[in-house]
């Protein structure tokens, strides 16, 4: 079970500070009086991680013990048809989960960095079902497999009302800003003959030598456009969306990806079902030959939960496409849209740390932990008391496309073993949470036993994760 809370065109549910905001396809109702809300979140935890480098070329017995803090403070102000939402990260961010507590050296304390998490303006015209949102805003789509984290975006929504059984129908159009070839306005200058790229800031100084501008100094961007439809048939949830990512760089340094997605969930008495299907196409960044590889992949995700008294009996299934031939011109491995720490984590260790955003060589190539992964996960939630719950799950992982034994889940580790295997490994997760008003005390433990796909060096035979912490929300 996951432990997390768990111009473009898009449909999503935007998480505002403290309150669940309207979906992309739904226009917010204008308040009749001024409203001011303050919200916040604070989590302090102690972590113990062992052997988190299983999927690397240098496996070792690696043990880490640390504490960190994750904190943000939000303010929401609404008046008439307008709403402004601001949320600042006080410790950690949506990209790194937490700021490590302690000292860099005896002379000073490790600093916290305050950053804007959300800052957006929302304007609604409920009489005709129109709405617009501009700024850094949550951008979760479906179950968070394609996109989850906040993005700088412009969003337009149009409520369509009830279309037969498709109640609360709506459309949304959004542009989400991505990477930019020139990060310092307004200067973008040609590179000198001895360098590929140079950035020139407003002061005239060189700002770095990484690949950012095209050789002729022209501007380029990586923007994402989404068109989405949202509805609530028979009181359930249905979402369909199309995503187009466009790379305008001359050197083809970014991917251009397309997603078709259909997702939803439904409740039938004690039985809750959820599903998501995703098709990925497009082209990747140009390789050494200058040619772009074709992207052709998919992801499937499904959940079922049956409530029986004090028990929730669950089953989670997932599968992401995999590539067993990195030398051809087609990449069949599933990728997420952005590098996204808040994406789907289907379990506490492998799907979050080993093969997710936090994993070795983290990035879109390990999209939501589903790249070349098929998994089956039965789980049980026990409500010992109204505010005391326990969860235990078992996950069995297989490679969607078999790799050489010892080469890792994506086949990126050199190995002399020609035998193919799909055995990724098994994981057991347990979590206990006690809610005391706005405070939650929790503890979690996970063990991942690697299969034949991981290197066998006599070290790091299993990975372990222990976490104890407290969360406060207001």
Order of alpha helices (4+ residues) and beta strands (2+ residues): beta-beta-beta-beta-beta-beta-beta-beta-beta-beta-beta-beta-beta-beta-beta-beta-beta-beta-beta-beta-beta-beta-beta-beta
